[in-house]
Amino acid sequence: MSKTWQTKLIHSDAKIPEGYRSLATPTFRGSTTLFPSASVVNDTWDQHRVGYTYGLYGTPTVLELAARVSELESGAHTILTPGGQSAISLIDFALLQAGDHMLLPASVYTPNRKLATRLLSRFGVATDFYDPSISAGISSLIQQNTKLIWCESPGSITMEIQDLPAIVRAAHKHNVRVALDNTWSAGVLLDAFAHGVDITMQALTKYIGGHSDLLLGSVTVRDNALYQRLGAAQQVIGCAVSPDDCSLALRGMKTLAVRLSAIETSALGIAKWLSTRPEIERVLHPAFSSCPGHEFWKRDFLGSSGVFSIVFKPGPTEEQVQAFVDALELFEVGYSWGGVTSLAVCYNFGHLPGRPSYDHRIVRLNIGLESTADLIADLEQALCKVSS
Ligand SMILES: Cc1ncc(COP(=O)(O)O)c(C=O)c1O
């Protein structure tokens, strides 16, 4: 049919050469997905089963990243979410209901804790916190209505490595599922499924993205029934992800191996140097025996990434510890680790049950890709300011 120029703006007849190939995954944006005919229109979320139906469930760019995360983690299915925290909440919303009970390690990422205590509690889900070093002792905390045990290894800030196989054995004996926040290992330094974990999630925001310019999360499972529950929950929660961000994450993933390797070497060198400093009481790096659960790291992990914490010896005030962080010239102050820039953040958990009482003396470092010697020199000049 003939078309006016206004209609051609929407339904163009312009032609371009076919057959383009490139190394980059194309970025397919789209809310509306086109169906070949009226009779086949449907709103099924599982596009692997029925073909593409709606942008909310992912364009090819989104599904490519999901498939690659699944491959990396040796999972079977991955659902992407707009951030690591939404991956956590998707798991909880998909698997829990009123009357259920969940166990969280006291060392868990704080927004995961807040989701349980401030929101899920309003929906009738009860949560207890456990000492992350509990191992098989977790059996005694499992109740008749316990449905989910979360693990995070290492724990946020205080860095405890958990005895995952022992927790999984106890959980499975009681038909309880185990979810793991596997962000620190980038999904590759710990083979979570080989250790029996049922569900893994990652903040792809960190090492997979790798450049501090996107927010994304992933939930990976091996079991199809779990995948169906997660997919059905995602459909009604409506947590879509941006294909542009997925495109950036796909690019980040290509350099993950070399970034992780360089970051691991640099972080180990810096942690070793810090452990010799008279101002430092403890280096909480999983590869060091001073880190709780180091023996489980040696047994279960394939390496270490670039996030660890240091604890000052008693003495400096909170202001002095903050002054140390402010005196750093190469380490920036900010959340969200896993990028190429080194970061330092002070914490003070007070006296939370199940968490060590380091008060204001704990600082978390994220090691980036600057020269190790320069980072050590920066730490040295800042430490001198605190001790003087
Ligand atoms: C261990 C861990 N899990 C989850 C998240 C949440 O990720 P996002 O910032 O992408 O929501 C973070 C963020 O800092 C984290 O450190």
The ligand as an ORCA input file, in Angstrom:
! r2SCAN-3c Opt
* xyz 0 1
  C      27.373     -8.976     48.703
  C      26.441     -8.083     47.955
  N      25.284     -8.590     47.506
  C      24.395     -7.815     46.859
  C      24.635     -6.492     46.620
  C      23.590     -5.657     45.941
  O      23.949     -5.331     44.652
  P      23.341     -4.074     43.901
  O      24.091     -2.886     44.386
  O      23.572     -4.399     42.459
  O      21.882     -4.021     44.226
  C      25.826     -5.925     47.060
  C      26.107     -4.493     46.824
  O      26.969     -3.895     47.421
  C      26.754     -6.735     47.765
  O      27.890     -6.238     48.259
*
